[in-house]
Amino acid sequence: MTSTASQTSTQKSTWIALLVAVAFFMENLDGTVIATSLPQMAQSFGVEAVDLNIGMSVYMLTLAIFIPASGWMADRFGARTVFATAVAVFTIASVFCALSDSVLTFVLARILQGAGGAMMVPVGRLVVLRNTSKAELMRAIAVLTWPALSAPILGPPLGGFITTYASWHWIFILNVPIGIVALALTFWLIPNQRSDDRQGFDWLGFILTSIACAGLMYGLDLVGQTESDWVIGAGILAASALFFWVALRHSSNHPHPLPDLYGLTIQTFAVTMKGGSLFRTAVSAVPFLLPLMFQLGFGLDPFQAGLYVLALFAGNLAMKPLTSLVLRTFGFRNTLIGNGLFFVATLFGCAMLTPATPWPVIIVVLFLSGAARSMQFTAIGTMAFVDVPQDRMSGANTLFSLVQQITFGLGIALGAIALRLADAWLTPDIAGLTLQDFHVAFLIVGVVGLIGLYDSFALPHDAGVLVSKHRARARA
């Protein structure tokens, strides 16, 4: 009877993880899918394509602003209530996006969609963490990581395909049936857990953190633009840093701060926030740099470039069944260090690719890079929560979600800055980017990833052993 109950619990936690992963994929995909559809959308609205970049920016900004409040809302109103509301808001906002007939209505719909996504992602992860045993945590986190890895890769080509063979409206309409099914499954699978401790809402911490995050995301977006925008972006980033400093000072004096920084006192969580964030930033730069290098450096068309980048996605998928085996065999510390070094090596490999490189070699390099990034994301995402007490899980999860969202923006900014530096060093007199610029950019990103591994060496060899089981297996 106990075995049957355990099996039923495992199956339910797996279904919950799959449900949340689908919601994650929707949210992550809608952040990038419209990139290749902007020209057709601009034509529909009677504006220039560049005027619609705000549709991507406000979506990411809204996510950054509202994520800090997600944990408190789940604790206060119940995880199922908040998650179901977020899915419903995201789905309804998708309909509004499809019905938009002007830039203003589209931007307002994207803000509403971002608000839904900001609640959907962190609360969804919290649901999984609360309903998954330590023994099943690796499998659940592996399921949750694939949307973040695959959506930035699949988004642009999928958006281009839909726009070419149907209409840009279908990009958002496709969310509707997915959202309806997800909403129905939410009420079936997810218990409405809430905290017994009714904490007050830290309005000052929320406002300070939201302004800081919004400024950081907007500043990073400007840094990758023209030289004049870069100067403005640098100023906004400086102001954002000031707000972050004030928010940190405030959190140290508040009994229930937003966000809750308690997790940083736990070594395994702190490593994923510090060096782990730096490493995720390097990982997030790759989907930005590769398509540009294949088009501007190799002279390929967007479709050919997209086919090459899909090798990253294939590596992501191929690695998923092996992640638990790797962690059980080597443990978190050795996996983070060894796999991290291997991923950096693939970045240096990308810095040596040229149009003369045989296509099978390019595919192998990208496939291995995709596999390594998948393994690292799963290891970081799992280790973050192995030692966090259940009663502090909500705050730790909110902080993790917030920092993860920021690293996605940092990755694009890192790629843009690396290209700008390479262009200034190597080819200041040549208009446009050259293949050499991309090679140097990959080297810079690789060095950033290498630095991100520094605090993994301080981890004990038995870090997260209750989840990885690697020492228990060795003794047996």
N, C-alpha and C positions, 0 to 999 in steps of 0.2 A: 504493500500500500504506500509506504514511504517513497519507494523508488518510482512508483507511478506518479505520485504527487510532485516529486522532484522533476520528472520528465515533463509533466504538464507545465510546471513553472518555467522550465527552460524554454519550452516551445513558445510560451506566451511572451517571455522576454525577447526572444528572437523576432517574433512578429511585431512587437513594439518597436524594436530597433529598426526593422525594415520600414515600418510606417513613418517613423521619424526621419529615416534616411531619404525617403521619397519627398517629404516636406522640405528637407535640406536641399535636395537637388533642385526643386522648384525655385527656392529662394536664391540659391547660388547661380542657377542658370539665368534667371531674369536680370542678374547684374551684368551679364556680358552678351546675352543673346541678341540684343538689338544693335550691337556694334556694326554689323555688316548690313543692317536694314535701314540705317539712318538716311541714306539718299532717297529711298522710296518713301519713307515716312515724311521727310522734308518736302518732297514733291506734293504729297497729299495735303500738307498743312500750308503750302505756299511760302516756305522759308528756305534758307540755306541749310545744308546738312550740319554745318558746324553749330548752328543755333540749337540743335537738338542734343548736343553733348550734355546739356543741363539735365536732360532726362535720365542719363546715367549717373550724373553727379548727385542729384538730389536723392536718388534711391539709396546710394551708399551713405550719404550724409544722414538720412533719416534712420538707417540701421544703427549708425554709430551713436546717435542721440538717444534712442529709446532702449538700447540693450541694457544699460545700467539699471533700469527699473524692472527688468523682466523677472529677476529672482524674487524681489519683494512681492510682486503681483502674484506669482505662483504660490508663494507661502501664504498670502493673504486670502486669495480667492479660490485657490485650488489649481493644481497643475492641469487637470483635464479641462477645466473651465477656460483657463487662459489659452491653452494650446488650441482648443476648438475654436475659440473666438479669433485667434490669430489666423488660423487656416481659413475661416470664413471671411475675415477682412481681406486677406491676401487674394482669395478667389474673387470676391466682389470687386476689388480694386483692379484685377486683371480684366474683368468685363468693362470697367470704366476706361481702362487703357485702350482696349479694342474699339470702343465707341468714341474716342477722342477725335475732335475735329479741328483742334487748334493746339498751339504749343502750351498755352495756359492750362487748358483742360487736361492735356497729357501730363504736364508737370504735377498738377494737383493729384491726379490718379496715381502717379509714381510715388508721391509722398505717402499717400494712404497705403500703397503696396509695401513700401519700406517699413511703415509702422507695423504692419502685420508680420512681415519677415523678422523684424527686430524681436518680437515676442515669440515667434514660431521656433526659431533656431535654438536659443539658449534654454527655453522652457522644454523643448523637445529633448535636448540632451539631458536635462535634469530628470525628466521622466524615465529615460533609459537608465541613468545612474541609480535612481531610487528603486527600480524594478529589476535590476540585474545583480545576481550574486557575484562575488569576487571571482569565482571559478569561471564565470561566463563573460567577465568584463572585457577580456581581450577580443573575443569574437564580436561582441556588441560594438566596441569602439572601431574595429576594423570595418564593420558595416557603415558606421557613421562617417568615416573619413573619405569614402569614395566620392560622395557628392562634391566636397570641397576640392578634390583633386581633378575630377573629370569635368565638372561644369565649366571652368575657365577654358578647357580645351575644346569641348564639344559645342559650347555656346555660339561662338562666331560662325563656324561652318554650318551649324544647324539653322541659325538665323538666316544666313545667306541662302540656304536651300529652300526654306519656307517662303522667303521673300521672292525668290526667283520663280518657283513653280506654283505658288498660291498667292498669298498677300501677307503683308506684315501684320495684319490684324490677327492672323491665325497663331502668331507667336504667343499672344495672350489668351486667345480663346482655348487653346490646348490645355491651359491651366485649369479650366473650369471642370471638366470631367474628373481630372486628377484630384482637384480640391474637394469635390463632392464625395468621392470614394474615401479620401483621407478623413473627411469629417465624420462619415458614417463609422469608419473603423476606430476613430478616436473614442467615440462613446461606447464602443464595444470592448476595446482593449485596455484603455488607460483608466486607472483608478483616480478619483479626484482627491489626491493627497494634498494636505495643506499643513502649515506649521501651527502648533498649539500656542506658540509664543507670538502674540500679536504685537509686533514691533511697529513703532512709529516710522513714518516715511521721512528719510533724510533729504528734505527738499534742497537745502543748500549744497550738499554733496552731489545730488543729481544734477543741479543746474551747472555747477562748476565742471563736473566731469563731462557733461553733455557738450558744453561750450568748448572745452578742451578737445574732445574727440572730433566734433564737427570742424573746428579750426584745423586740426591735424589732417583730417581727410581732405578738406578743401585745399589746404596748403600743399599737400602732396600732389593733388590733381594739377595744380598750377605749376608746380616745379617741372613737370614733364612737358610743359607747353613752350611758348616762345620765350625769348630772353627777358622781355618786359614782364611777362607773367611770372617768370622764375623769381624775379626780384620781389614782386608782390607776395608770391607764395612763401618766400623765405621770411618775410615780415610776419605773415600770418602764423607760420610755424613757430616763430619766436614768441608771439603772443600766446599761442596754444601751450607752449612749454611753461609759460608763467602760470596759466590757469591750472595746468597739471600740478605744479608745485604747490599752489594754494590749496588744491583739492587734497593733496597728500597730507599737508599740514592739518587740514580740517578733519580728515579721516582718523588721524592719530588721537584726536580729542573727542570723538563722537562714539557713543556706546554701540550704535548700529549704523555704521557708515555705508554709503553707496559710492563706489563699490567696496565690498568687504575685502580687506587686504590680509586677513588672517592666513590665507593659504600660503603667503610668502614666507611664513615662519616654518613651513614644512619643506625640508630639503628637496624631496622628489617633485613637489609642485613648483617650487621656486626655480628649479633647473629648467622646467618647461616654459616658464615665464621669461627667464633672462636669456640664456644662451639658446634655448629652444625657440624663442621668438625671433632671434637674429637668424637662426637657421631657416625657420619658416619664411622669413623675408626673402632669403636667397632662393628658396624653392619657388616662391610666388613670382619671382622675376623671370623664370624660364618660359612660361607660356606667353609672356610679353615679348621676349627677345627672339625666340625661335622663328615665329612667322615672319617677323620683320627681316631677320637675317636671310631666310630663304627667298624672300621677295626682292629685297633691296641689294643683298650681297650676292645671291646666286642667280637672280634674274628669273625666278620661277613665278608663275601666275598664282593667284590666291588659292585655287583649287589644289594645285600641286603642293603648295606649301602646307595646306591643311592636311593632305594625305600623309605627309611626313610627320606632322605633329601628332597625328593619331597614334603613332608608334608609342608615344608617352602613355596614352590612354590604355593601349594594349598591355604595356608593362605594369600599369596600375592594377588592372584586372588579374593578370597572371600571378601577381604577388599575393593577392588577398588570401588564397587558401593556405599559403605558407607562413603567414605572419605569426600565428600561434606556435607553430613548430620552431621557428627561429628564436622567438622569445623564450620558449621553454628550454631550448638547447643552450643559448648563450646568455640569457638574462638581459635586463634592461641596460645596464651599464655597458657591457661589451657590444650589444646591438647598436646602441646609440653612437658609440665611438666608431666601431668597425663599419657599420652601414653608412654612417655619416661621411666617413673618409671615402668610401666607395662612391657615394653620390657626388662629392666634390671632384673626384677623379673623372666622373662622366662630364662635369661642367668643363673641366680642362680639356676633355676630349672634344667637346663642342667647339672649343676655341681653336681646334686644329682642322675642322671640317672645311672643305673647299668644294667648288663645283666639280673638281676632278676626282673627288672622293667617290668610290663606287657606292651606288645606292644601298646595297646590302649592308655595308659598313655603317652608313648613316642610320639605317633602321635599327641595327643592333645597339649602337651607342644610345639612341633615344629610348629604345625598349628597356635597356638596363637602367637608364636614368629614371624612367617612369617607375620601374620596379623598386628602385632604391628610395625614391621620394614617397612612395606608398608605404613602404616599411617604416620609414622614419616618422611619418605623420601618425601612423598607428601606434608606434612605440611612445611617442610624445603624448598623444591623446590618452593613452591608457595609463601611463605612469603618473600623469598629472593628478589622478584621483585615487591612487592605490592606498595612500596613507591619510586621506582627508576624512575626518569623522563625519558620520551621516548627518549630524545636526549642523555641520558647517558646509555641507555639500552645495547648498543653494548659492551662498556667497562666492565660493570657489568657482563654481560653474559659470556664474555671471562674469567674474573677472576673466576667466579663461576665454569665454565667448567674445568679450570685448577686445581683449588683446589679439585674439585670432583674427577678428575683423580688421583691426588696425594693420596687422602684418600683411594682409592681402594688398592694402593700399600702399604700404611701404615697399612691397615687392615691385610694383609697377614703377614707383618713384625711383627705387634703386636701379632698375634697368634703364630708365630714362637718364638718370644722373651719370651712370657708368658710360652710356653712349655719348653724353655731352662731354665728359672728361676725355674720353678716347678721341673724340673728334678734335677737341682743343689741343691735345698732345700730338697727335699723329698727322692729321690732315686739316690744319686750320685754314689753308688756302684753297681747299677743294670744297665746292658746294655739294651738300648732301652727305649722306653716310656711306662709308666704304666697308668692304668685307673686313678689313683690318680693324676698323672701329668696333665691329661686333665681336671679333676675336678678343680684343682687349676688354670689352665689356663683360664677356663670359669669365675672363680671368679675375676681374674685380669682384664679380658676384661669387665666384668660387672662393676667393679669399675671405669674403664676408661669411660664407657658410662655414669655412674652416674656423674662424674666430668663434662662431656660434657653438662650437663643440667644446669650448674651453672648460665650462663648469661640469660637463659630463664626466671628466676625469676625476672629479672630487666625490663622485657618487660611490657609496660602498658597493662591494661586489654582490651583496645580497639585497640591493635596493628592489623593492616591489616583489620580493620572493613569494609572498602569499598569493600573488596573482600569477606571476610567471611560472612558479613551481620549478625553476631550473635547478636550485640546489637540492630540493627534495628528490628530484629525478636522479641527480648525480649520486646521492647517497644510496638510493635504492639500487 
